[in-house]
């Protein structure tokens, strides 16, 4: 059995397959999934699993070079934003990029996969761009 926190087979496979610059989206329950992009659907019910818990577990195994948020998250200020700012200050998310939500959705078309959570706070979505460990 794995010793790291991430137990989900599909997520483990995804992270193991990433190359430098590949994109992974962790999204709320309402984020649309573009045709042709793999969906790893973790959503069970309203709020389960939540965005922050999912992000933290993914970060336990994924090397992140940078990330992108929708600018609307700074207007709505969901509670997850404080955690994102904290992780960003710690360097866990690399360089931050910000786009309008419509452009964020366009960027998500380039993702290797979208991980859907049960999160129902507005704009709790992030594009993680894979880095390298060397």
C-alpha positions in Angstrom: 0.0 0.0 0.0 1.2 3.6 -0.7 2.8 5.5 2.1 1.9 9.0 0.7 -1.5 10.6 1.3 -2.8 10.2 -2.3 -4.7 7.0 -2.6 -6.9 7.6 -5.6 -5.7 5.5 -8.5 -6.7 7.9 -11.3 -5.0 10.8 -9.6 -1.8 8.9 -8.9 -1.7 7.7 -12.5 -2.2 11.3 -13.7 0.5 12.8 -11.6 3.0 10.0 -12.5 2.3 10.7 -16.2 3.0 14.5 -16.1 5.8 16.1 -17.9 7.2 19.6 -17.6 4.6 22.2 -18.5 1.6 19.8 -18.4 -1.5 21.3 -17.0 -3.9 19.8 -14.4 -7.1 21.6 -13.3 -8.7 21.2 -9.9 -12.2 22.5 -10.2 -15.3 23.1 -8.3 -18.5 21.2 -8.9 -19.7 23.6 -11.6 -16.6 24.0 -13.8 -17.4 22.8 -17.3 -15.2 20.0 -18.7 -14.2 20.6 -22.3 -14.7 17.8 -24.8 -11.6 15.7 -25.1 -10.1 16.5 -21.7 -10.0 13.6 -19.2 -12.3 14.0 -16.2 -11.4 12.6 -12.8 -14.6 13.1 -11.0 -14.2 13.0 -7.2 -17.5 14.8 -6.4 -19.7 12.9 -4.0 -22.1 15.6 -2.7 -22.2 19.3 -2.0 -18.8 20.2 -0.5 -17.3 16.7 -0.5 -14.5 16.5 -1.3 -13.7 20.1 -0.9 -11.3 22.1 -3.1 -8.6 22.8 -0.4 -8.3 19.1 0.7 -8.1 17.9 -2.8 -5.5 20.5 -3.7 -3.3 19.7 -0.7 -3.3 16.0 -1.4 -2.4 16.6 -5.1 0.4 19.0 -4.0 1.8 16.2 -1.8 2.9 14.4 -5.0 2.9 17.0 -7.8 5.8 19.3 -8.5 4.2 22.7 -9.4 6.1 25.3 -11.4 3.2 27.8 -11.6 -0.6 28.1 -11.3 -3.4 30.1 -12.8 -6.5 31.5 -11.0 -9.6 33.3 -12.3 -9.5 36.9 -11.4 -13.1 36.6 -10.1 -11.9 34.6 -7.1 -10.4 37.9 -5.7 -13.8 39.6 -6.1 -15.9 36.8 -4.4 -13.2 35.9 -1.8 -14.3 32.3 -1.0 -12.6 30.9 2.1 -10.4 28.8 -0.1 -8.6 32.0 -1.2 -6.9 32.4 2.1 -5.4 28.9 1.8 -4.4 29.6 -1.8 -2.6 32.7 -0.7 -0.9 30.8 2.1 0.3 28.0 -0.2 1.5 30.6 -2.7 3.5 32.5 0.0 5.1 29.1 1.0 6.1 28.6 -2.6 4.0 25.4 -3.0 2.2 26.8 -6.1 5.1 28.5 -8.0 4.4 31.7 -9.9 0.8 33.0 -10.0 -1.0 33.9 -13.1 -4.5 35.4 -13.2 -7.0 35.4 -16.1 -10.7 36.4 -16.5 -12.9 33.3 -15.8 -13.8 32.9 -19.5 -10.1 32.8 -20.4 -9.5 30.4 -17.5 -12.1 28.0 -19.1 -10.4 28.3 -22.5 -7.0 27.5 -20.8 -8.6 24.4 -19.2 -9.0 23.0 -22.8 -5.2 22.4 -22.7 -5.3 20.4 -19.5 -4.2 16.8 -19.4 -7.1 16.3 -16.9 -9.7 18.1 -14.8 -10.2 16.9 -11.3 -13.8 17.7 -10.2 -14.4 18.2 -6.5 -17.7 18.7 -4.7 -16.7 22.3 -3.9 -19.6 24.7 -4.2 -17.8 28.0 -3.3 -17.6 30.3 -6.3 -14.4 30.3 -8.5 -12.6 27.6 -6.6 -10.6 26.5 -9.6 -6.9 26.3 -10.3 -4.7 25.3 -13.2 -1.5 23.7 -11.9 1.4 23.7 -14.3 3.8 20.9 -13.7 7.5 21.6 -12.9 10.4 19.3 -12.6 12.2 18.0 -9.5 15.7 18.4 -10.9 
